[in-house]
């Protein structure tokens, strides 16, 4: 998707501080962090919630595994972390490319 900021990051047209990359997933630091460690984990394939297909069924498991790997690598897994996905503007989704927020590195408190 040429106008998608995440697709432009995947294509290396926009710089990002990448912490993980493989053939299907890219993870990079959020430019407006909400925690000491705030990393966005995205599929390299442009997918919107409404476009999820049966072929994407393994994606959540891959994201969860990636989140754990990153949290261990950055040394905040032991104290816990939060993995959040937003859907739609009322939930705070700003980019219509499905993505997860990995938050950790400090005490986050309970979710309201």
N, C-alpha and C positions, 0 to 999 in steps of 0.2 A: 504494500500500500504506500504509494509515494508520499502522501501527505501525513502519514503516521510518524510521529516523533520517535516511537520505539523502533519502527522499521528502519528509520534513518540511522538510529544508533546501531542496530544489527548490521546494517550495510556500511558502518564506519564513516558515514557522512556527517554525523554529529559525534563529538567526543564524549566519552563517559569513562568513569573510573571502574573498570571491569574487575570483578572479583572471581567470576567463574564463567567458563564457556565450554560447551561441547557442541555436538552436531545439531542438537535440538533446543538447547536452553542457553540463555544469556542472563547473567546477574551482574548488577552494577549499583553503585551508590545513588540514592535519591538526592536530588539537588536541593530539596527542602526537607531535611531530616526531622523526624518526629521522635527520635531516640538517638542515643549515642551511636548505635549501629542501625542504619536504616538502608536496607538493600532491596532493590526491586528485582524480582525473578520473573522472567518472561519466556514464553516459547518463541523460537525464532520464526515460526509460522505465524502470520497474522491471523489471529482468531478473536472474534468478539463473542460475548456470551451467547447471543442469539444464533451464532453460527457454529456452535459446538456440534461435532458429529460423532458418530459411533467410533470412528477411527481415532478420536482424541481421548478415548476412555482411560488410557494409561497416563495421560498428562499429569493429573493431580499427584499420583504416586511418584512420578519423576520429580515434580516440584518439591514434594515433602522430603525426598531423599536429598535433593540439592540443598534445601534449606538447612537440613541437619549437617551436611558436609561443610557448608559455609560457616555455620555457627561453631562447629568444632574447630575449623581452621582459624577463625578469628577469636577463639577462646572465650565465647560467651554462652556456649551450650550448657555448661554445668549449672548455671544459675537460672536457666530458662530463657525462652524467647517467645515472641508472638508472631504468628503467620496470619496475615489478613488479606482477604480478597474482597474488593468492592464491586458492586454491579449497579451501574446507573448513577445519574447525577445526585439523586437524593442520598445515596450511600457514599458520595464523595469521589466517585470514579471520574478522573479528569482526562484519561486517555482511553479510547475505546479499543485497546489491544489488551486482551486479558492478561492480568499480572497479579502477582502476590507481593505483599510488603513483608519483609522479614525485619522485625524490630527486636532489638536486644542491647545488651551491654550496660544497662542500668535498670533499676526497678521501675516497672511500668505501671504498677497499681492495677486494681480491678477494672474490668470493662463495665461501663455504666449500663 
